[in-house]
Each structure stands twice: as C-alpha cells, then as structure tokens.
Amino acid sequence: QVQLVESGGGLVQPGGSLRLSCAASGLTFRFYTITWYRQAPGKQRELVAGITSGGSLNYADFVKVRFTISRDNVKNTVYLQMNSLKPEDTAVYYCNAVRVATMDAYWGQGTQVTVSS
C-alpha cells in the first residue's frame, strides 16, 4: 500500500533550521506532485511548498526565501529545508502526494515542528 512518512520535525529556537523529509513507498513517485502543508492549532491547513513531477516549484508567500523544497526521485523522497524559523512556523507539517493525471492522492501522518525559545 501507499505510504508517505514524514520525519525531521522537532523543537528549534527562533532563527534555527530544520530539514523535513517525506519518504514515499508503494507508488510511482516520479509521477507525483508533492506538496507540504501545515496546520497550526486552531487554524486551517495551509499550503507551504510544492514540487511537481517536472520539478516546478511553488511556495507560499510567507516562506519564500526561507524554505526550499526539493525531490530525489531515486530515494523517493521530498525534502523541505526550513531556515530562519519563526514561532509562527510552529505547526504539524504534512506531506501530500497527487498524481494529476489520475487524481490519486495520499497524505502522510504529519510531523510536529515547534519553534520556541
């Protein structure tokens, strides 16, 4: 079955960095658009960054310059490098995989990121 497993979350001080990973299995990874979302307590889930099967990138305005998304189609993994973290970046970060041609879609279980001094 399809699995998306996020990792790399944790507690970091303001201004620090984390790298999140989303490891996929059970699907033809290279065909999928992978998107990171986040959800803070009491707030709606919001798009953070995405990368298409062709490598096109999309970022929310609030993370441009600070976050970088990349993918490794050999390792079936997408990364989210997060720099200059702020307390408002605190949230559960989720990985989403969508195959546009078929609209097959999958979610990971999420990884907690907490930015606090």
HUCOR-V758570 format. One record per helix or strand of 2 or more residues. SS is the DSSP state (alpha for helix, beta for strand). FROM is the first residue (numbers start at 0). TO is the last residue. If there is no record, write none. Layout:
BEGIN
SS_FROM_TO / SS_FROM_TO
END
This chain:
BEGIN
beta_2_6 / beta_9_11 / beta_17_24 / alpha_28_30 / beta_32_38 / beta_45_50 / beta_56_58 / alpha_60_62 / beta_66_71 / beta_76_81 / alpha_86_88 / beta_90_98 / beta_103_106 / beta_110_114
END
